[in-house]
Amino acid sequence: MDHEINFIKIFNFHQDFPNRIIARESSWIEFKESFNWASKSKYGKTISAFANNKGGYIVFGVKPNPKELVGLQSGNFEDIDESKITEYLNSVFSPEINFEKFTRKVLDKIIGLIFVYESLNKPVICTKTDDDIKEAEIYYRYNARSEKIKYPELRTMIDKAREQEKKEWMKHMERISRIGPTNTAILDISNGKIEGKGGTLLIDEKLISKMTFIKEGKFKKEGKPVLKLVGDVKPAIVTKGIVDVGHVRITDNPADPAIREETILEYYPLDYRKLTALLRERYSDFKIGRKYHGIRKELRGFVQYCKTRLLDPSNPKGSSKDFFSHDIVSVFDKYYTKRVS
């Protein structure tokens, strides 16, 4: 999303009324005169509706009728931390919504903006009731209104999700074809076995019911205990699609030794610098900015695109670094224009 181009469309003023904005509320714009965290459910409904459509802006500091630029009259917007907004959205919606919060000076007035990215994993669904939002409802942006989604839009959304799932399956099958069926392993969550030619990883039956598979990069401070691999373990080479570890046992005994994290850069060869250089060379309109950082931030939670590793595995509170697979480029292709050869 090119903010500068959109700002020109949003902040287009009437020639006879200097502070009057010509732009109307639409499928990607909503105006608010002020920001008040007590209205968070109203904002959340609009934000989720934008995410389920093609994204959009909530603009704070514009009086609705007529649309007059008044600016923010307090520090409420600037004082609210993005993490607090994220925490609230995550508590009432799933999957996570990616957004940016920032201010802009227009005609010597401070305007607050929340830009919502189109969700890559639709639909975004309300997980609990809170004032204006109701559990199990899906909101969609229709012209100038955020409403419960109607059947045609929901059907289109589901069809696109199915098509994307088919593409993902095709990618997996292509990888298996390249790797060869003898070099792959399969996880059976009913009996806790990962079996393949390289060996078998067996999870204790008592632990299977306790295990929860979560999206990598989404760990919270308070969660389930960390399980450790113990035994005669060889380095796991993820790029070959196998768990080449011989026979391994998983335990929740804190006295058991933990294995050292091995390098997996063969599958995630791109660090931030290499990824940025690759995208700059690939696209004619690529820029390092909020758009790029926002997309990259959302993709950090998907293991097929990103692996976050501790620089010092022995220090769980130490610095970490992101590494990316080449598959991530296919996502950026949706947002940028490829250079013409």
C-alpha positions, 0 to 999 in steps of 0.5 A: 500500500502506497500511503503517499498516493492514498493521502493525496486521495484522502486529504483533497480539499474543497477550493472554496472551504479550505478545511473541508475534505472532498473525499467520502467514507468508502470501502477503505476510508472511515473518518472519526472526529476524535479518538477515545479508547472507550470506543475500542469495540467500534474501532475493532469492528471497522478494523476487522471489516477492513482486514476482511476486505482490501484493507483501509484507513481510520482517520482521526481528526476529521469532523464527519458532517460536513467533513471538516479537518479539525485535528486531534484535540487531545493526546489520547491517540498519540498516548495509546501504545500499539501493543495495547491495541494489538492485545485488544484485537487479539483478545476478540478476533482471530487470526491476528490483524496487522495494522500500523498506527501513526500521525501526520501533519495536515494544514498545521493540524495533527491527524491520527491514522490506523492503517489496516492491512488486508488479511492474508488468512481470511476470514477474521472472525470475532471470538468473543462479544464486546459491546459493538462486536458479537462472538462468531460474527464476521465483519466486512467493509461495504462502501461506507459501512462495516457490517456482518458479511453477506453470503456472496462476499463470504462465498468468494472469501471461502473459494479464494481460501480453498484455491490458496489451500490447493496451491499450498498442497501443490507446493508441498507435493512438488517439494516431496517430488523433488525430495523423493518419497523415501526422504520424507517423514510423516507426523501422525498426531494420533499415535505420536510418531514421526516416521520416515526412512531416516528414523522414527521420533516417538512422543510419549502417549501421556504427552500427546494430549498435552501438546498444542501445535501453535504458529511459530513466532507466536509464543507468549510468556505464559504458556505450556511447558517446553518439552525437550528432545533427549537421546542420540540426536543427529542434526535435523536438516529441515530442507530435506523434509525429514527428521534425520534423528534416528530414534528420539524420545520427547519428555517433559522431565526438566532434569533431562538434557536439551539438545543444541539448536542446529543451523537450518539456513539451507532452508532459510537462507535469507536474513533481513539484508539479503531479503531486502536486496532481493526484493529491491532487485525484483520489484520496480516500486519496492521501498523500505518503509511501513508497507514492507515492514508490515508485510514482513511482520505478519509473515514472521508467524508462518514457519514456511516463510520465516524462522526466528533463531536465538543468536545464542541458543543457550540464552533464551532471553538473548537476542534473536534474528529472523531468517526467511525462505525463498517461498516468502517472495511469492507473497510479496509478489501480491503487493509489488510490481515485478521489473520488466526484463 
